[in-house]
Amino acid sequence: MAVRLRLQRIGKPKRPFYRVVAVEQKSKRDGQPIEILGQYDPIAIDNKLNVNMDRVNYWLSTGAKASETVSVLIKRANPEDK
């Protein structure tokens, strides 16, 4: 089972809100996630991002790959880890 860390879109039309989720690679964008890892609001003034870094690090250590967007968000959440 190949696991990806990616964004799952929720929210209203023209008002996106995303969850950072661990999901099987071949599932749909808004399919059932394995685990919800955090949330991201791109419309908020400070681009509010809440991520459980312990669980993100667990999934990355087990071989999961992050999407490009999620990897940028993870770097933003952990600026001291380079």
Phi and psi in degrees as GROMACS dihedral restraints (atoms count N, CA, C in turn):
[ dihedral_restraints ]
;  ai    aj    ak    al  type     phi  dphi    fc
    3     4     5     6     1   -89.6    20    10
    4     5     6     7     1   124.4    20    10
    6     7     8     9     1  -108.3    20    10
    7     8     9    10     1   137.9    20    10
    9    10    11    12     1  -121.3    20    10
   10    11    12    13     1   147.0    20    10
   12    13    14    15     1  -100.4    20    10
   13    14    15    16     1   117.7    20    10
   15    16    17    18     1  -149.1    20    10
   16    17    18    19     1   178.1    20    10
   18    19    20    21     1   -92.1    20    10
   19    20    21    22     1   143.0    20    10
   21    22    23    24     1  -119.5    20    10
   22    23    24    25     1   121.5    20    10
   24    25    26    27     1   -81.2    20    10
   25    26    27    28     1   130.2    20    10
   27    28    29    30     1  -134.5    20    10
   28    29    30    31     1   174.3    20    10
   30    31    32    33     1   108.7    20    10
   31    32    33    34     1  -177.7    20    10
   33    34    35    36     1   -88.8    20    10
   34    35    36    37     1   165.4    20    10
   36    37    38    39     1   -60.4    20    10
   37    38    39    40     1   138.0    20    10
   39    40    41    42     1    62.4    20    10
   40    41    42    43     1    15.3    20    10
   42    43    44    45     1  -142.8    20    10
   43    44    45    46     1    70.5    20    10
   45    46    47    48     1   -70.8    20    10
   46    47    48    49     1   149.7    20    10
   48    49    50    51     1  -147.5    20    10
   49    50    51    52     1   134.6    20    10
   51    52    53    54     1  -121.5    20    10
   52    53    54    55     1   149.6    20    10
   54    55    56    57     1  -107.6    20    10
   55    56    57    58     1   141.9    20    10
   57    58    59    60     1   -91.5    20    10
   58    59    60    61     1   120.3    20    10
   60    61    62    63     1  -131.3    20    10
   61    62    63    64     1   155.6    20    10
   63    64    65    66     1   -98.5    20    10
   64    65    66    67     1   124.8    20    10
   66    67    68    69     1  -145.2    20    10
   67    68    69    70     1   152.6    20    10
   69    70    71    72     1   -64.3    20    10
   70    71    72    73     1   140.8    20    10
   72    73    74    75     1   -57.9    20    10
   73    74    75    76     1   -37.2    20    10
   75    76    77    78     1   -89.2    20    10
   76    77    78    79     1     1.0    20    10
   78    79    80    81     1   -79.0    20    10
   79    80    81    82     1   164.4    20    10
   81    82    83    84     1   -67.8    20    10
   82    83    84    85     1   163.1    20    10
   84    85    86    87     1   -57.6    20    10
   85    86    87    88     1   -44.0    20    10
   87    88    89    90     1  -105.7    20    10
   88    89    90    91     1    27.4    20    10
   90    91    92    93     1   -75.4    20    10
   91    92    93    94     1  -178.8    20    10
   93    94    95    96     1   -69.6    20    10
   94    95    96    97     1   120.4    20    10
   96    97    98    99     1   -81.6    20    10
   97    98    99   100     1   158.2    20    10
   99   100   101   102     1   -74.4    20    10
  100   101   102   103     1   -43.5    20    10
  102   103   104   105     1  -153.8    20    10
  103   104   105   106     1   141.2    20    10
  105   106   107   108     1   -91.2    20    10
  106   107   108   109     1   123.7    20    10
  108   109   110   111     1  -103.8    20    10
  109   110   111   112     1   -18.9    20    10
  111   112   113   114     1   173.7    20    10
  112   113   114   115     1  -168.3    20    10
  114   115   116   117     1  -144.6    20    10
  115   116   117   118     1   155.0    20    10
  117   118   119   120     1  -141.5    20    10
  118   119   120   121     1   127.6    20    10
  120   121   122   123     1  -117.0    20    10
  121   122   123   124     1    99.6    20    10
  123   124   125   126     1   -73.4    20    10
  124   125   126   127     1   -16.9    20    10
  126   127   128   129     1   -83.5    20    10
  127   128   129   130     1   -25.6    20    10
  129   130   131   132     1   -59.2    20    10
  130   131   132   133     1   153.1    20    10
  132   133   134   135     1   -57.1    20    10
  133   134   135   136     1   -42.4    20    10
  135   136   137   138     1  -101.9    20    10
  136   137   138   139     1    18.5    20    10
  138   139   140   141     1    47.8    20    10
  139   140   141   142     1    63.4    20    10
  141   142   143   144     1   -55.7    20    10
  142   143   144   145     1   127.7    20    10
  144   145   146   147     1  -134.4    20    10
  145   146   147   148     1   122.5    20    10
  147   148   149   150     1  -124.3    20    10
  148   149   150   151     1   117.2    20    10
  150   151   152   153     1  -135.2    20    10
  151   152   153   154     1   136.7    20    10
  153   154   155   156     1   -83.4    20    10
  154   155   156   157     1    95.3    20    10
  156   157   158   159     1   -66.7    20    10
  157   158   159   160     1   -27.7    20    10
  159   160   161   162     1   -62.0    20    10
  160   161   162   163     1   -45.1    20    10
  162   163   164   165     1   -72.2    20    10
  163   164   165   166     1   -35.2    20    10
  165   166   167   168     1   -62.7    20    10
  166   167   168   169     1   -46.0    20    10
  168   169   170   171     1   -63.7    20    10
  169   170   171   172     1   -35.6    20    10
  171   172   173   174     1   -61.4    20    10
  172   173   174   175     1   -49.5    20    10
  174   175   176   177     1   -64.9    20    10
  175   176   177   178     1   -38.9    20    10
  177   178   179   180     1   -66.4    20    10
  178   179   180   181     1   -34.1    20    10
  180   181   182   183     1   -73.1    20    10
  181   182   183   184     1   -23.4    20    10
  183   184   185   186     1   -87.5    20    10
  184   185   186   187     1     0.9    20    10
  186   187   188   189     1   107.9    20    10
  187   188   189   190     1     2.8    20    10
  189   190   191   192     1   -70.4    20    10
  190   191   192   193     1   148.8    20    10
  192   193   194   195     1  -112.6    20    10
  193   194   195   196     1   140.3    20    10
  195   196   197   198     1   -91.7    20    10
  196   197   198   199     1   145.1    20    10
  198   199   200   201     1   -68.4    20    10
  199   200   201   202     1   168.2    20    10
  201   202   203   204     1   -59.6    20    10
  202   203   204   205     1   -44.9    20    10
  204   205   206   207     1   -65.6    20    10
  205   206   207   208     1   -43.6    20    10
  207   208   209   210     1   -66.4    20    10
  208   209   210   211     1   -37.0    20    10
  210   211   212   213     1   -64.6    20    10
  211   212   213   214     1   -37.2    20    10
  213   214   215   216     1   -65.6    20    10
  214   215   216   217     1   -41.7    20    10
  216   217   218   219     1   -65.5    20    10
  217   218   219   220     1   -37.8    20    10
  219   220   221   222     1   -64.9    20    10
  220   221   222   223     1   -41.8    20    10
  222   223   224   225     1   -63.8    20    10
  223   224   225   226     1   -37.0    20    10
  225   226   227   228     1   -68.0    20    10
  226   227   228   229     1   -34.9    20    10
  228   229   230   231     1   -73.7    20    10
  229   230   231   232     1   -29.3    20    10
  231   232   233   234     1  -122.2    20    10
  232   233   234   235     1    75.6    20    10
  234   235   236   237     1   -69.5    20    10
  235   236   237   238     1   -24.0    20    10
  237   238   239   240     1   -77.0    20    10
  238   239   240   241     1   -21.6    20    10
  240   241   242   243     1   -91.1    20    10
  241   242   243   244     1   107.7    20    10
